[in-house]
Amino acid sequence: MLVLSRKKGESIVIQDHIEVTVLAVDGETIRLGIQAPKEVDIFRKEVYLSIQEANRESAAPQAQNLERLMQLMAVPKKSGQN
């Protein structure tokens, strides 16, 4: 992890097209401004983690669907079918 010290009004640049500027410092709270291309997604970490969890849940097979699939796979073939 790169650790930098910045004062109000100072910035850092990431890969030529993302600029992060310290807008204000109030006690333990820092306000940051982020300038980036529209195609770059920027999320607070807690929101990002919530999105990732929702994606995992939606991609996981639901128990009832998995159970039904297992039942279908166990059905014996009728005679005369391949």
The first five atom37 places (N, CA, C, CB, O) and aatype in JSON, in Angstrom:
{
  "aatype": [12, 10, 19, 10, 15, 1, 11, 11, 7, 6, 15, 9, 19, 9, 5, 3, 8, 9, 6, 19, 16, 19, 10, 0, 19, 3, 7, 6, 16, 9, 1, 10, 7, 9, 5, 0, 14, 11, 6, 19, 3, 9, 13, 1, 11, 6, 19, 18, 10, 15, 9, 5, 6, 0, 2, 1, 6, 15, 0, 0, 14, 5, 0, 5, 2, 10, 6, 1, 10, 12, 5, 10, 12, 0, 19, 14, 11, 11, 15, 7, 5, 2],
  "atom_mask": [
    [1, 1, 1, 1, 1],
    [1, 1, 1, 1, 1],
    [1, 1, 1, 1, 1],
    [1, 1, 1, 1, 1],
    [1, 1, 1, 1, 1],
    [1, 1, 1, 1, 1],
    [1, 1, 1, 1, 1],
    [1, 1, 1, 1, 1],
    [1, 1, 1, 0, 1],
    [1, 1, 1, 1, 1],
    [1, 1, 1, 1, 1],
    [1, 1, 1, 1, 1],
    [1, 1, 1, 1, 1],
    [1, 1, 1, 1, 1],
    [1, 1, 1, 1, 1],
    [1, 1, 1, 1, 1],
    [1, 1, 1, 1, 1],
    [1, 1, 1, 1, 1],
    [1, 1, 1, 1, 1],
    [1, 1, 1, 1, 1],
    [1, 1, 1, 1, 1],
    [1, 1, 1, 1, 1],
    [1, 1, 1, 1, 1],
    [1, 1, 1, 1, 1],
    [1, 1, 1, 1, 1],
    [1, 1, 1, 1, 1],
    [1, 1, 1, 0, 1],
    [1, 1, 1, 1, 1],
    [1, 1, 1, 1, 1],
    [1, 1, 1, 1, 1],
    [1, 1, 1, 1, 1],
    [1, 1, 1, 1, 1],
    [1, 1, 1, 0, 1],
    [1, 1, 1, 1, 1],
    [1, 1, 1, 1, 1],
    [1, 1, 1, 1, 1],
    [1, 1, 1, 1, 1],
    [1, 1, 1, 1, 1],
    [1, 1, 1, 1, 1],
    [1, 1, 1, 1, 1],
    [1, 1, 1, 1, 1],
    [1, 1, 1, 1, 1],
    [1, 1, 1, 1, 1],
    [1, 1, 1, 1, 1],
    [1, 1, 1, 1, 1],
    [1, 1, 1, 1, 1],
    [1, 1, 1, 1, 1],
    [1, 1, 1, 1, 1],
    [1, 1, 1, 1, 1],
    [1, 1, 1, 1, 1],
    [1, 1, 1, 1, 1],
    [1, 1, 1, 1, 1],
    [1, 1, 1, 1, 1],
    [1, 1, 1, 1, 1],
    [1, 1, 1, 1, 1],
    [1, 1, 1, 1, 1],
    [1, 1, 1, 1, 1],
    [1, 1, 1, 1, 1],
    [1, 1, 1, 1, 1],
    [1, 1, 1, 1, 1],
    [1, 1, 1, 1, 1],
    [1, 1, 1, 1, 1],
    [1, 1, 1, 1, 1],
    [1, 1, 1, 1, 1],
    [1, 1, 1, 1, 1],
    [1, 1, 1, 1, 1],
    [1, 1, 1, 1, 1],
    [1, 1, 1, 1, 1],
    [1, 1, 1, 1, 1],
    [1, 1, 1, 1, 1],
    [1, 1, 1, 1, 1],
    [1, 1, 1, 1, 1],
    [1, 1, 1, 1, 1],
    [1, 1, 1, 1, 1],
    [1, 1, 1, 1, 1],
    [1, 1, 1, 1, 1],
    [1, 1, 1, 1, 1],
    [1, 1, 1, 1, 1],
    [1, 1, 1, 1, 1],
    [1, 1, 1, 0, 1],
    [1, 1, 1, 1, 1],
    [1, 1, 1, 1, 1]
  ],
  "atom_positions": [
    [[0.85, -1.17, 0.0], [0.0, 0.0, 0.0], [0.9, 1.24, 0.0], [-0.97, 0.0, 1.23], [1.83, 1.35, 0.8]],
    [[0.6, 2.13, -0.89], [1.3, 3.41, -0.94], [0.61, 4.36, 0.03], [1.31, 3.99, -2.4], [-0.61, 4.51, -0.02]],
    [[1.37, 5.0, 0.89], [0.81, 5.94, 1.85], [1.38, 7.32, 1.54], [1.14, 5.52, 3.33], [2.59, 7.51, 1.49]],
    [[0.49, 8.29, 1.34], [0.89, 9.65, 1.01], [0.27, 10.63, 1.98], [0.48, 10.0, -0.43], [-0.8, 10.37, 2.54]],
    [[0.92, 11.74, 2.19], [0.35, 12.83, 2.96], [-0.04, 13.93, 1.99], [1.35, 13.37, 4.05], [0.75, 14.31, 1.13]],
    [[-1.25, 14.44, 2.13], [-1.73, 15.52, 1.28], [-2.43, 16.54, 2.17], [-2.69, 14.99, 0.16], [-3.02, 16.18, 3.19]],
    [[-2.37, 17.78, 1.77], [-3.06, 18.85, 2.48], [-4.28, 19.27, 1.67], [-2.12, 20.07, 2.74], [-4.41, 18.91, 0.5]],
    [[-5.16, 20.03, 2.3], [-6.35, 20.54, 1.62], [-5.93, 21.22, 0.31], [-7.13, 21.53, 2.53], [-5.02, 22.05, 0.29]],
    [[-6.62, 20.85, -0.77], [-6.33, 21.42, -2.09], [-5.28, 20.66, -2.89], [0.0, 0.0, 0.0], [-5.12, 20.9, -4.08]],
    [[-4.58, 19.73, -2.26], [-3.57, 18.94, -2.97], [-4.21, 17.67, -3.54], [-2.4, 18.57, -2.02], [-5.24, 17.21, -3.06]],
    [[-3.58, 17.13, -4.58], [-4.14, 15.99, -5.32], [-3.11, 14.89, -5.51], [-4.66, 16.44, -6.67], [-1.92, 15.07, -5.3]],
    [[-3.63, 13.74, -5.91], [-2.81, 12.67, -6.46], [-3.42, 12.29, -7.8], [-2.74, 11.43, -5.48], [-4.62, 12.49, -8.02]],
    [[-2.61, 11.74, -8.69], [-3.09, 11.32, -10.01], [-2.82, 9.83, -10.15], [-2.38, 12.13, -11.16], [-1.74, 9.34, -9.81]],
    [[-3.82, 9.1, -10.66], [-3.72, 7.66, -10.87], [-3.87, 7.38, -12.35], [-4.81, 6.89, -10.04], [-4.88, 7.72, -12.96]],
    [[-2.86, 6.76, -12.93], [-2.85, 6.36, -14.34], [-3.29, 7.45, -15.3], [-3.72, 5.16, -14.53], [-4.1, 7.2, -16.19]],
    [[-2.8, 8.63, -15.14], [-3.0, 9.75, -16.07], [-4.42, 10.27, -16.2], [-2.53, 9.35, -17.4], [-4.61, 11.35, -16.76]],
    [[-5.43, 9.55, -15.71], [-6.79, 10.01, -15.97], [-7.71, 10.03, -14.75], [-7.39, 9.15, -17.01], [-8.9, 10.34, -14.88]],
    [[-7.18, 9.71, -13.57], [-7.97, 9.79, -12.34], [-7.24, 10.72, -11.38], [-8.19, 8.36, -11.7], [-6.06, 10.51, -11.07]],
    [[-7.94, 11.75, -10.91], [-7.35, 12.69, -9.97], [-8.18, 12.71, -8.69], [-7.27, 14.12, -10.59], [-9.4, 12.87, -8.72]],
    [[-7.49, 12.53, -7.57], [-8.13, 12.56, -6.26], [-7.6, 13.79, -5.52], [-7.86, 11.23, -5.45], [-6.4, 13.93, -5.32]],
    [[-8.53, 14.67, -5.11], [-8.16, 15.92, -4.46], [-8.74, 15.96, -3.05], [-8.65, 17.13, -5.28], [-9.9, 15.61, -2.83]],
    [[-7.93, 16.4, -2.09], [-8.41, 16.62, -0.73], [-9.17, 17.94, -0.74], [-7.23, 16.62, 0.33], [-8.57, 19.0, -0.96]],
    [[-10.48, 17.88, -0.49], [-11.31, 19.08, -0.5], [-11.4, 19.74, 0.87], [-12.69, 18.75, -1.0], [-11.4, 20.96, 0.98]],
    [[-11.48, 18.92, 1.92], [-11.62, 19.47, 3.27], [-11.17, 18.44, 4.29], [-13.07, 19.91, 3.54], [-11.24, 17.23, 4.06]],
    [[-10.71, 18.93, 5.42], [-10.35, 18.08, 6.55], [-11.05, 18.66, 7.77], [-8.78, 18.01, 6.75], [-10.86, 19.83, 8.12]],
    [[-11.87, 17.82, 8.43], [-12.61, 18.27, 9.6], [-12.47, 17.2, 10.68], [-14.12, 18.55, 9.27], [-13.23, 16.23, 10.68]],
    [[-11.52, 17.35, 11.58], [-11.26, 16.33, 12.6], [-10.77, 15.06, 11.93], [0.0, 0.0, 0.0], [-9.74, 15.05, 11.26]],
    [[-11.51, 13.97, 12.13], [-11.13, 12.68, 11.54], [-11.82, 12.44, 10.2], [-11.47, 11.55, 12.48], [-11.66, 11.36, 9.62]],
    [[-12.56, 13.42, 9.7], [-13.28, 13.27, 8.44], [-12.57, 14.04, 7.34], [-14.73, 13.75, 8.57], [-12.21, 15.2, 7.5]],
    [[-12.37, 13.37, 6.23], [-11.72, 13.99, 5.07], [-12.71, 13.94, 3.91], [-10.38, 13.26, 4.7], [-13.32, 12.9, 3.66]],
    [[-12.87, 15.04, 3.21], [-13.72, 15.07, 2.01], [-12.79, 15.01, 0.81], [-14.65, 16.36, 1.96], [-11.87, 15.82, 0.66]],
    [[-13.05, 14.02, -0.06], [-12.25, 13.83, -1.26], [-13.08, 14.13, -2.49], [-11.68, 12.41, -1.32], [-14.27, 13.83, -2.52]],
    [[-12.46, 14.71, -3.48], [-13.08, 14.87, -4.79], [-12.37, 13.95, -5.75], [0.0, 0.0, 0.0], [-11.14, 13.9, -5.77]],
    [[-13.12, 13.22, -6.55], [-12.52, 12.27, -7.49], [-12.97, 12.64, -8.9], [-12.91, 10.8, -7.15], [-14.16, 12.67, -9.2]],
    [[-12.0, 12.91, -9.74], [-12.28, 13.23, -11.14], [-11.78, 12.07, -11.98], [-11.61, 14.6, -11.57], [-10.59, 11.75, -11.98]],
    [[-12.71, 11.43, -12.7], [-12.37, 10.24, -13.48], [-13.3, 10.16, -14.67], [-12.46, 8.95, -12.61], [-14.38, 10.76, -14.67]],
    [[-12.9, 9.4, -15.71], [-13.79, 9.19, -16.85], [-15.09, 8.51, -16.4], [-13.1, 8.33, -17.93], [-15.11, 7.79, -15.41]],
    [[-16.16, 8.77, -17.14], [-17.48, 8.22, -16.78], [-17.49, 6.7, -16.75], [-18.52, 8.72, -17.76], [-18.28, 6.12, -16.0]],
    [[-16.65, 6.05, -17.54], [-16.67, 4.58, -17.57], [-15.97, 3.95, -16.37], [-16.02, 4.1, -18.84], [-15.99, 2.73, -16.23]],
    [[-15.37, 4.76, -15.5], [-14.72, 4.24, -14.3], [-15.73, 4.25, -13.16], [-13.45, 5.09, -13.94], [-16.24, 5.31, -12.78]],
    [[-16.01, 3.08, -12.61], [-16.93, 2.97, -11.48], [-16.2, 3.34, -10.2], [-17.53, 1.54, -11.38], [-15.09, 2.86, -9.96]],
    [[-16.82, 4.18, -9.38], [-16.25, 4.58, -8.11], [-17.31, 4.37, -7.03], [-15.76, 6.07, -8.14], [-18.4, 4.92, -7.12]],
    [[-16.97, 3.57, -6.02], [-17.9, 3.26, -4.95], [-17.21, 3.41, -3.6], [-18.46, 1.84, -5.11], [-16.0, 3.21, -3.49]],
    [[-17.99, 3.77, -2.57], [-17.49, 3.65, -1.2], [-17.31, 2.14, -0.97], [-18.47, 4.31, -0.13], [-18.07, 1.34, -1.51]],
    [[-16.32, 1.76, -0.17], [-16.01, 0.34, -0.02], [-17.19, -0.46, 0.49], [-14.84, 0.18, 0.92], [-17.43, -1.57, 0.02]],
    [[-17.96, 0.08, 1.46], [-19.09, -0.69, 2.01], [-20.16, -0.92, 0.94], [-19.7, 0.04, 3.21], [-20.82, -1.96, 0.96]],
    [[-20.34, 0.01, 0.03], [-21.29, -0.16, -1.06], [-20.76, -1.21, -2.05], [-21.56, 1.19, -1.79], [-21.51, -2.07, -2.51]],
    [[-19.47, -1.13, -2.37], [-18.84, -2.09, -3.28], [-18.98, -3.52, -2.74], [-17.36, -1.74, -3.48], [-19.33, -4.43, -3.48]],
    [[-18.7, -3.7, -1.44], [-18.82, -5.03, -0.84], [-20.26, -5.53, -0.86], [-18.3, -5.01, 0.59], [-20.5, -6.72, -1.07]],
    [[-21.21, -4.64, -0.65], [-22.63, -5.01, -0.71], [-23.02, -5.46, -2.12], [-23.51, -3.83, -0.27], [-23.75, -6.43, -2.29]],
    [[-22.54, -4.76, -3.13], [-22.81, -5.12, -4.53], [-22.2, -6.49, -4.84], [-22.24, -4.06, -5.5], [-22.84, -7.32, -5.48]],
    [[-20.97, -6.72, -4.37], [-20.32, -8.0, -4.62], [-21.09, -9.15, -3.97], [-18.88, -7.98, -4.09], [-21.25, -10.21, -4.58]],
    [[-21.58, -8.94, -2.75], [-22.35, -9.98, -2.06], [-23.66, -10.25, -2.8], [-22.65, -9.56, -0.6], [-24.05, -11.41, -2.96]],
    [[-24.33, -9.2, -3.25], [-25.58, -9.38, -4.0], [-25.32, -10.15, -5.3], [-26.23, -8.01, -4.31], [-26.14, -10.98, -5.69]],
    [[-24.21, -9.87, -5.96], [-23.86, -10.59, -7.18], [-23.61, -12.07, -6.9], [-22.63, -9.96, -7.83], [-24.04, -12.94, -7.67]],
    [[-22.91, -12.36, -5.81], [-22.65, -13.76, -5.45], [-23.96, -14.48, -5.16], [-21.7, -13.86, -4.22], [-24.16, -15.62, -5.59]],
    [[-24.85, -13.83, -4.43], [-26.13, -14.46, -4.09], [-26.98, -14.72, -5.33], [-26.9, -13.59, -3.11], [-27.62, -15.77, -5.44]],
    [[-26.98, -13.77, -6.26], [-27.81, -13.96, -7.45], [-27.22, -15.01, -8.39], [-27.97, -12.63, -8.2], [-27.95, -15.62, -9.18]],
    [[-25.92, -15.22, -8.32], [-25.27, -16.21, -9.18], [-25.33, -17.62, -8.58], [-23.82, -15.82, -9.44], [-25.16, -18.6, -9.3]],
    [[-25.56, -17.72, -7.29], [-25.6, -19.03, -6.64], [-26.92, -19.72, -6.94], [-25.4, -18.88, -5.1], [-27.97, -19.07, -6.98]],
    [[-26.89, -21.02, -7.16], [-28.14, -21.73, -7.43], [-29.02, -21.73, -6.19], [-27.86, -23.19, -7.89], [-28.54, -21.96, -5.08]],
    [[-30.29, -21.48, -6.38], [-31.22, -21.52, -5.26], [-31.46, -22.98, -4.9], [-32.56, -20.8, -5.61], [-31.49, -23.85, -5.78]],
    [[-31.62, -23.25, -3.63], [-31.77, -24.62, -3.14], [-32.92, -25.34, -3.82], [-31.99, -24.63, -1.63], [-32.79, -26.51, -4.18]],
    [[-34.05, -24.66, -4.01], [-35.2, -25.33, -4.64], [-34.92, -25.68, -6.09], [-36.45, -24.45, -4.55], [-35.35, -26.74, -6.56]],
    [[-34.2, -24.82, -6.81], [-33.87, -25.12, -8.2], [-32.88, -26.28, -8.28], [-33.29, -23.89, -8.9], [-32.99, -27.13, -9.16]],
    [[-31.93, -26.3, -7.37], [-30.96, -27.38, -7.35], [-31.63, -28.71, -7.01], [-29.84, -27.07, -6.35], [-31.32, -29.74, -7.61]],
    [[-32.55, -28.68, -6.06], [-33.27, -29.89, -5.68], [-34.1, -30.42, -6.86], [-34.19, -29.62, -4.47], [-34.12, -31.62, -7.12]],
    [[-34.77, -29.54, -7.57], [-35.59, -29.94, -8.73], [-34.7, -30.52, -9.82], [-36.4, -28.73, -9.28], [-35.06, -31.52, -10.45]],
    [[-33.56, -29.92, -10.05], [-32.63, -30.42, -11.06], [-32.17, -31.83, -10.69], [-31.42, -29.48, -11.2], [-32.09, -32.7, -11.56]],
    [[-31.87, -32.05, -9.43], [-31.44, -33.38, -8.99], [-32.56, -34.4, -9.19], [-31.0, -33.33, -7.51], [-32.29, -35.55, -9.55]],
    [[-33.8, -34.0, -8.95], [-34.93, -34.9, -9.15], [-35.06, -35.26, -10.63], [-36.25, -34.25, -8.64], [-35.28, -36.43, -10.97]],
    [[-34.92, -34.27, -11.5], [-35.03, -34.52, -12.93], [-33.93, -35.45, -13.43], [-34.99, -33.21, -13.7], [-34.16, -36.29, -14.3]],
    [[-32.76, -35.3, -12.89], [-31.64, -36.15, -13.31], [-31.83, -37.58, -12.83], [-30.31, -35.59, -12.77], [-31.29, -38.5, -13.44]],
    [[-32.58, -37.78, -11.77], [-32.79, -39.12, -11.2], [-33.95, -39.85, -11.83], [-33.01, -39.02, -9.73], [-34.13, -41.04, -11.54]],
    [[-34.76, -39.2, -12.67], [-35.91, -39.85, -13.28], [-35.41, -40.9, -14.28], [-36.84, -38.8, -13.98], [-34.65, -40.57, -15.2]],
    [[-35.84, -42.16, -14.12], [-35.39, -43.2, -15.06], [-36.02, -42.99, -16.43], [-35.74, -44.62, -14.53], [-37.15, -42.52, -16.54]],
    [[-35.28, -43.36, -17.47], [-35.8, -43.25, -18.83], [-36.85, -44.31, -19.07], [-34.67, -43.37, -19.85], [-36.73, -45.43, -18.58]],
    [[-37.87, -43.96, -19.84], [-38.9, -44.94, -20.22], [-38.32, -45.88, -21.25], [-40.18, -44.25, -20.76], [-37.43, -45.5, -22.01]],
    [[-38.82, -47.1, -21.28], [-38.31, -48.07, -22.24], [-38.56, -47.57, -23.67], [-38.98, -49.47, -22.01], [-39.62, -47.0, -23.96]],
    [[-37.6, -47.78, -24.52], [-37.72, -47.35, -25.9], [-37.08, -45.99, -26.14], [0.0, 0.0, 0.0], [-36.95, -45.57, -27.29]],
    [[-36.69, -45.29, -25.08], [-36.01, -44.0, -25.23], [-34.53, -44.18, -25.04], [-36.56, -42.96, -24.25], [-34.1, -45.03, -24.26]],
    [[-33.73, -43.38, -25.74], [-32.27, -43.44, -25.59], [-31.79, -42.41, -24.62], [-31.58, -43.23, -26.93], [-30.58, -42.31, -24.37]]
  ]
}
